[in-house]
Amino acid sequence: MSDNRTLVAYLTRSGNTRVIAETLHRALSADLFEIRPARPYPEDYENHVAQATRERESGYEPPLAERVSNMAAYDEIFLGFPIWGEAAPPPIISFLKAHDLKAKVMRPFITHGGFGVGSALETLSKHAPAARIEPPFVMEADQERRTLDQIRAWLGRTGENER
């Protein structure tokens, strides 16, 4: 752990949020923590989305692979995550519930696929009510979905998607 009392914690799927997290880590000389569910999500984009949707709709909060062991050492938390289905991903809720964030300054950084942050800020407030949540950094980053849509459209024009 550095002498800095700042933590950058993040969840990523495609790597976009990781790029921001690593940039913050270097710029702030902050500690870095990747939020990972105990059971990884499928690598395949569509299977991943389907699982995340089922979890969100059922209220499932997946167990985490690990927790921040020394959360009390931090005053400031940069919390990064992508938006899944116009909401904060289930592992973010697990992270918020697993840690005492009382009196912490939380600085969210959020990536999304073109539909904005959805209900994510309300989720942060609900599950970290004693944290001081600052306005988020929000960035559209959805190359993967656009690529899949473009490939499907191209295949539709070639007649290849009828197999």
LODONU-700572 format. One record per residue: residue in one letter; x, y, z of N, C-alpha, C in turn. Coordinates in steps of 0.05 Angstrom, whole numbers, padded with zeros to 5 digits, always signed. Layout:
N
AXYZXYZXYZ;...
//
This chain:
163
M+00017-00024+00000+00000+00000+00000+00018+00025+00000;S+00010+00045-00015+00025+00070-00016+00017+00087+00009;D+00031+00109+00012+00024+00128+00034-00001+00144+00027;N-00008+00143+00002-00031+00157-00007-00056+00145+00005;R-00075+00160+00013-00100+00150+00025-00122+00149+00005;T-00114+00145-00020-00133+00143-00043-00132+00115-00055;L-00156+00105-00060-00159+00079-00073-00174+00082-00099;V-00165+00069-00120-00180+00067-00145-00190+00038-00146;A-00216+00034-00144-00228+00008-00145-00246+00008-00170;Y-00245-00014-00185-00259-00014-00211-00268-00042-00218;L-00290-00043-00234-00300-00067-00247-00299-00062-00276;T-00289-00081-00291-00288-00078-00320-00298-00103-00334;R-00308-00101-00358-00315-00124-00374-00298-00125-00398;S-00298-00104-00414-00283-00104-00439-00256-00090-00437;G-00250-00077-00414-00225-00064-00411-00226-00033-00411;N-00249-00022-00420-00251+00008-00421-00247+00020-00394;T-00261+00009-00374-00260+00021-00347-00232+00016-00335;R-00219-00006-00342-00192-00011-00332-00172+00011-00342;V-00175+00019-00367-00158+00040-00377-00160+00066-00361;I-00184+00073-00354-00188+00097-00337-00177+00093-00310;A-00182+00069-00298-00172+00063-00271-00142+00064-00270;E-00129+00052-00289-00099+00052-00289-00088+00080-00293;T-00102+00096-00309-00093+00124-00313-00096+00139-00286;L-00118+00136-00272-00121+00149-00246-00100+00139-00226;H-00096+00113-00226-00076+00100-00208-00048+00113-00212;R-00040+00117-00237-00014+00129-00242-00014+00159-00235;A-00035+00173-00244-00036+00202-00240-00038+00210-00211;L-00051+00193-00195-00055+00200-00166-00036+00185-00147;S-00020+00167-00158-00003+00150-00142-00021+00135-00121;A-00044+00127-00130-00064+00114-00113-00061+00084-00114;D-00072+00070-00094-00073+00041-00095-00095+00033-00115;L-00092+00009-00126-00110+00000-00147-00121-00027-00138;F-00148-00030-00142-00162-00055-00134-00182-00062-00156;E-00180-00086-00167-00199-00094-00187-00221-00110-00173;I-00246-00101-00177-00270-00114-00166-00276-00138-00185;R-00276-00162-00174-00281-00185-00190-00301-00203-00175;P-00321-00214-00189-00338-00233-00176-00323-00259-00171;A-00331-00274-00151-00318-00300-00144-00320-00319-00168;R-00342-00318-00182-00346-00335-00206-00346-00316-00229;P-00326-00317-00247-00324-00298-00269-00348-00300-00288;Y-00354-00278-00299-00376-00277-00319-00366-00290-00345;P-00384-00299-00362-00376-00311-00388-00360-00290-00404;E-00341-00300-00419-00325-00282-00437-00342-00272-00460;D-00360-00289-00471-00377-00282-00493-00395-00259-00485;Y-00395-00238-00501-00410-00213-00495-00440-00219-00490;E-00453-00234-00508-00482-00238-00506-00488-00256-00482;N-00472-00276-00476-00477-00293-00452-00472-00276-00427;H-00453-00259-00428-00447-00241-00405-00471-00223-00399;V-00481-00211-00420-00504-00193-00417-00528-00208-00406;A-00533-00232-00417-00556-00248-00408-00554-00255-00378;Q-00530-00263-00369-00526-00269-00341-00529-00245-00323;A-00518-00222-00332-00520-00198-00316-00549-00189-00314;T-00564-00192-00336-00593-00185-00336-00608-00202-00316;R-00603-00228-00317-00616-00246-00297-00610-00238-00269;E-00585-00232-00263-00577-00224-00236-00591-00198-00228;R-00590-00179-00246-00603-00153-00239-00633-00156-00234;E-00646-00171-00251-00675-00174-00249-00682-00190-00224;S-00665-00208-00215-00671-00225-00191-00661-00212-00165;G-00645-00191-00168-00633-00178-00144-00609-00193-00134;Y-00598-00211-00149-00575-00227-00140-00550-00209-00138;E-00536-00213-00116-00511-00198-00111-00489-00219-00109;P-00473-00221-00131-00453-00242-00131-00431-00238-00110;P-00422-00260-00098-00399-00258-00080-00375-00248-00095;L-00357-00234-00081-00333-00223-00093-00310-00242-00089;A-00291-00241-00108-00267-00257-00106-00250-00249-00082;E-00250-00223-00076-00237-00213-00052-00247-00185-00045;R-00242-00178-00021-00250-00151-00011-00225-00134-00007;V-00228-00108-00004-00206-00091+00003-00201-00096+00033;S-00178-00106+00039-00173-00114+00067-00169-00091+00086;N-00161-00068+00075-00154-00045+00092-00170-00020+00085;M-00196-00023+00080-00212+00000+00071-00210+00024+00090;A-00207+00018+00116-00204+00040+00135-00181+00059+00130;A-00161+00049+00115-00137+00065+00109-00142+00087+00088;Y-00165+00086+00075-00171+00104+00053-00191+00125+00061;D-00186+00150+00052-00205+00172+00055-00221+00177+00030;E-00209+00170+00007-00220+00176-00019-00220+00151-00036;I-00243+00146-00049-00246+00122-00066-00256+00131-00093;F-00240+00126-00113-00249+00129-00141-00261+00102-00148;L-00287+00101-00154-00301+00076-00159-00310+00076-00189;G-00299+00057-00204-00304+00056-00232-00319+00031-00240;F-00338+00035-00259-00353+00012-00269-00368+00019-00294;P-00374-00001-00311-00391+00003-00334-00420+00001-00326;I-00437+00013-00342-00466+00010-00339-00475-00015-00353;W-00489-00031-00339-00501-00056-00350-00531-00053-00349;G-00544-00052-00372-00573-00051-00372-00584-00026-00358;E-00571-00004-00362-00579+00022-00351-00578+00022-00320;A-00559+00006-00309-00557+00004-00280-00528-00002-00272;A-00522+00001-00247-00496-00007-00237-00495-00038-00237;P-00473-00050-00244-00471-00079-00245-00475-00092-00217;P-00486-00116-00216-00489-00129-00190-00464-00131-00173;P-00440-00136-00185-00416-00136-00168-00410-00110-00154;I-00419-00088-00165-00415-00062-00152-00432-00060-00127;I-00456-00070-00129-00473-00071-00105-00460-00088-00083;S-00449-00111-00092-00435-00129-00073-00412-00114-00060;F-00397-00099-00076-00374-00084-00066-00383-00063-00046;L-00403-00048-00052-00413-00028-00034-00422-00040-00008;K-00436-00062-00009-00446-00075+00016-00424-00088+00032;A-00403-00095+00019-00381-00110+00033-00362-00092+00048;H-00363-00066+00043-00344-00047+00055-00357-00024+00069;D-00345-00016+00091-00355+00007+00106-00344+00032+00093;L-00362+00047+00081-00354+00071+00066-00361+00097+00080;K-00368+00094+00105-00376+00117+00121-00353+00138+00121;A-00361+00163+00115-00344+00186+00115-00323+00185+00093;K-00325+00167+00074-00306+00166+00051-00316+00185+00030;V-00298+00197+00015-00305+00212-00008-00304+00192-00031;M-00327+00190-00045-00329+00171-00068-00331+00188-00093;R-00313+00182-00112-00312+00195-00138-00317+00175-00160;P-00342+00171-00168-00348+00151-00188-00337+00159-00216;F-00328+00139-00230-00322+00142-00259-00337+00119-00273;I-00353+00127-00292-00372+00108-00304-00370+00108-00334;T-00369+00084-00346-00370+00081-00375-00397+00070-00382;H-00407+00077-00406-00433+00068-00414-00433+00065-00445;G-00453+00051-00454-00456+00045-00483-00474+00063-00498;G-00479+00087-00488-00495+00106-00503-00521+00113-00490;F-00528+00099-00468-00553+00104-00455-00550+00119-00429;G-00527+00129-00423-00523+00145-00399-00519+00127-00374;V-00521+00140-00351-00515+00125-00325-00539+00111-00314;G-00563+00115-00325-00586+00101-00315-00590+00106-00286;S-00595+00085-00271-00600+00087-00242-00575+00085-00225;A-00552+00085-00236-00527+00080-00222-00522+00099-00198;L-00527+00124-00201-00522+00143-00180-00541+00139-00156;E-00566+00131-00162-00585+00125-00141-00575+00100-00126;T-00565+00080-00141-00554+00056-00129-00531+00062-00110;L-00513+00079-00119-00490+00087-00101-00501+00100-00076;S-00519+00118-00078-00530+00132-00055-00544+00112-00036;K-00559+00093-00047-00574+00074-00031-00555+00055-00016;H-00534+00046-00029-00517+00026-00016-00492+00037-00003;A-00487+00063-00005-00465+00077+00009-00476+00103+00020;P-00496+00102+00037-00510+00127+00045-00492+00145+00062;A-00472+00134+00075-00455+00151+00092-00430+00161+00078;A-00427+00154+00053-00405+00164+00037-00412+00192+00026;R-00392+00208+00020-00397+00233+00006-00392+00228-00023;I-00413+00226-00039-00410+00219-00067-00408+00244-00084;E-00386+00247-00097-00381+00270-00114-00392+00266-00142;P-00396+00287-00158-00406+00283-00185-00387+00264-00201;P-00399+00247-00217-00383+00227-00231-00369+00237-00257;F-00348+00224-00264-00337+00226-00291-00352+00205-00308;V-00364+00213-00330-00380+00194-00346-00369+00195-00375;M-00366+00171-00386-00355+00169-00413-00369+00147-00429;E-00377+00154-00453-00388+00133-00471-00365+00116-00482;A-00368+00090-00479-00347+00072-00489-00361+00045-00496;D-00370+00043-00521-00385+00019-00528-00378+00009-00555;Q-00353+00006-00560-00344-00004-00586-00353-00033-00591;E-00353-00049-00570-00360-00078-00573-00388-00082-00584;R-00408-00069-00571-00436-00073-00580-00439-00062-00608;R-00427-00039-00614-00429-00027-00641-00417-00046-00662;T-00394-00058-00655-00381-00077-00673-00400-00100-00679;L-00412-00112-00658-00430-00134-00662-00454-00126-00680;D-00465-00102-00675-00488-00093-00691-00480-00089-00720;Q-00456-00078-00724-00447-00074-00752-00442-00100-00766;I-00431-00120-00752-00426-00146-00764-00453-00159-00771;R-00472-00158-00753-00498-00169-00759-00512-00156-00783;A-00509-00129-00785-00521-00115-00807-00507-00123-00833;W-00481-00126-00832-00466-00134-00856-00474-00162-00864;L-00476-00180-00845-00484-00207-00851-00513-00208-00862;G-00530-00190-00852-00557-00188-00862-00557-00181-00892;R-00539-00163-00899-00538-00154-00927-00526-00176-00945;T-00510-00194-00934-00497-00215-00950-00514-00240-00950;G-00535-00241-00933-00552-00265-00931-00539-00287-00913;E-00516-00281-00901-00502-00301-00886-00514-00306-00858;N-00531-00288-00848-00542-00291-00821-00566-00310-00821;E-00572-00322-00843-00596-00339-00845-00588-00368-00839;R-00564-00373-00833-00555-00401-00827-00566-00411-00801;
//
